[in-house]
Amino acid sequence: VQLVESGGGMVQPGGSLRLSCAASGFTFGSYGMSWVRQAPGKGPEWVSAIRTGGDKTYYADSVKGRFTISRDNAKNTLYLQMNRLKPEDTAVYYCNAWGPSDYWGRGTQVTVSS
């Protein structure tokens, strides 16, 4: 089983990034997916989730209206489009598969700074 995040980097406030999470080794379409982030010196923070079919999505208040979660079950890939980024969005972003089992990626760093 693998979840591999990509797309992180450094961006100025107000900028955008698109994170991807490539899944393999399990039936991606049978799992709900989430993004969870952890800022330096803080605990994990749930960011967003999407159900198996992609028809229902959920967001933390801190990102609602700025971030969009989506998935492509044919490509076994999860996405997070992040717009109007703020310095407080700086964190390591992890993708998580939840269902019959629970899987985590290793994370991708997002830094928002001028």
C-alpha positions in Angstrom: 0.0 0.0 0.0 1.3 3.5 -0.9 0.0 7.0 -0.7 2.4 9.5 -2.2 1.7 13.2 -1.9 3.2 15.7 -4.3 2.7 19.3 -5.3 3.9 21.1 -2.2 6.3 24.0 -2.2 6.8 27.6 -1.3 4.3 30.2 -2.4 3.5 33.8 -1.5 0.4 34.7 0.4 -2.6 34.8 -1.9 -1.1 32.2 -4.2 -2.3 28.8 -5.2 -1.0 25.2 -5.1 -2.5 21.9 -6.1 -1.6 18.9 -4.1 -1.9 15.3 -5.4 -2.0 12.0 -3.7 -1.3 8.9 -5.8 -2.6 5.7 -4.3 -1.6 2.1 -5.0 -1.9 -1.3 -3.5 -5.6 -1.1 -2.4 -9.0 -0.5 -3.9 -8.9 3.3 -4.0 -12.6 3.7 -5.0 -13.7 1.9 -1.8 -12.1 4.3 0.5 -13.0 7.8 1.7 -10.1 10.1 1.5 -9.0 13.1 3.6 -6.3 15.7 3.8 -4.8 16.4 7.2 -2.1 18.9 8.0 0.4 19.5 10.7 2.0 22.9 11.3 5.3 23.2 13.1 4.9 22.8 16.9 1.2 22.0 16.5 -1.0 18.9 16.5 -2.6 17.4 13.4 -5.5 19.4 11.9 -8.1 17.8 9.7 -8.5 19.9 6.5 -11.0 18.2 4.2 -12.6 14.9 3.3 -14.3 13.3 0.3 -16.5 10.2 0.1 -15.8 7.3 -2.2 -17.9 8.5 -5.1 -16.7 12.1 -4.8 -20.2 13.3 -4.4 -19.9 14.6 -0.9 -17.1 16.8 0.4 -16.3 18.3 3.8 -14.1 21.2 4.8 -12.6 22.7 8.0 -13.9 26.2 8.6 -10.4 27.5 8.3 -10.2 26.4 4.6 -13.8 26.6 3.5 -14.2 28.6 0.3 -10.5 28.5 -0.4 -9.7 24.8 -0.8 -11.3 22.2 -3.0 -10.9 18.5 -2.6 -11.5 16.1 -5.5 -10.7 12.6 -6.6 -10.2 10.7 -9.8 -11.0 7.1 -9.1 -9.9 6.0 -12.6 -6.4 7.4 -11.8 -6.4 6.4 -8.1 -5.6 10.0 -7.3 -6.7 12.5 -4.7 -6.3 16.3 -5.1 -6.4 19.4 -3.0 -6.7 22.7 -4.9 -5.6 25.4 -2.5 -6.3 29.1 -3.4 -5.8 32.3 -1.6 -3.2 30.7 0.6 -2.3 32.3 4.0 0.8 32.0 6.1 -1.2 30.0 8.6 -1.7 27.3 5.9 2.0 26.5 6.3 2.2 22.8 7.3 3.0 19.3 6.1 0.0 18.0 4.3 -0.9 14.3 4.5 -3.4 12.3 2.6 -5.3 9.6 4.5 -7.4 6.8 3.2 -10.2 5.6 5.6 -12.4 2.6 5.1 -11.8 -1.1 5.8 -8.3 0.0 6.9 -6.5 3.2 7.5 -3.6 4.4 5.4 -1.4 7.5 5.5 1.1 9.1 3.2 4.4 10.6 4.2 3.3 14.2 3.5 4.3 17.1 1.4 5.5 20.5 2.8 3.5 23.6 2.0 5.1 26.9 3.0 3.3 30.2 2.6 5.6 33.2 3.1 6.5 36.5 1.5 
